[in-house]
């Protein structure tokens, strides 16, 4: 018999633990800064309420009906090659994300180390981050530190202990983030940043705003990577799917907005309105947060606490990604847990090292003008996840039927959003996915310029 979450709260906490991670704290603020600020936020929220909500509900219900992880679930509904491919693309995505996720996790460890050794001034220096990531040895070591910790946790099965700790950490993270955000927003020059982040300005809109917002939505809410199907398969039939998934999505979005409020006003306050600072990309958090801690009373201690909390948020997400990947090997290829973990360790070390060295020894490698890490991030989020989401939509529309999904959800909820759900899954989701997918491919091939 498949193990189940003991309660609704158990489901919400576990799902929120896997959803809240580097996606919220590191990825959301830099994409928002780069792709238009307030207009990005607006597009993100609209997408999350319509498209995102539809996908979350569909995946959870599919998982709960089939009681299997993605490949098994797709096979359960239709045993064809196409359906199998749909399951596999969902299952492969976590295997490709977790290596580069751990590279960023390594950066978090490095900063934690700097604060633990009371180096807050050094960490805030211009050029500190760049010199760190262009050093192949140190980036590789820190990546390995993070990767080995997560693999060990998964290997030794102490994952539940870590998740229990992270449940305590999460509320502390929220409180600390509020304190840091208030400090950041009250710096001189920060008001422009608050305005930029919160107030939509149409002149900052480009099609890339939509493409990036959609990729971010998948990433942050853990959609289109088999996770929610798996979590749904562990959910009791009497747990209210509608309410619990909404709570997870709202909490996840709240943390992302809070992170934006910590980081973006600080960028404005400390860069003297330099537009290039907003385009910093993946380095944004690592450059702007230390500047806050350098000015804040008790900044070193707060820095230690902040990076410990981010470390835990990243660790629970990385464990969830690893567990999904490992269970795919176990369930679909019949491998032992031992063999599956060794395989994932290999994938992790090889791909993670390539991603990490992409900023130093391998910096000459550019794929479609992107650094290696950016390339992996883009391919998984903007190409593979739309395909995986399309597979789920087609499964619901062509095979399972929206009626069946409704029936599953109504086992435990009045399904207030039923009409919206039906409209989105039939029209909004498939059309949107197709348009986004085609435009990101054409963009990367240089055929159009978004
Ligand atoms: N949603 C996570 C984040 O925002 O950091 C990323 C992620 C974690 C995706 C775990 C999938 C997953 F299983």
Boltz pocket constraint, residues with backbone or C-beta under 6 A from the ligand:
constraints:
  - pocket:
      binder: B
      contacts: [[A, 18], [A, 19], [A, 20], [A, 21], [A, 22], [A, 23], [A, 24], [A, 94], [A, 218], [A, 219], [A, 220], [A, 221], [A, 222], [A, 225], [A, 227], [A, 316], [A, 317], [A, 318], [A, 320], [A, 321], [A, 324]]
      max_distance: 6.0
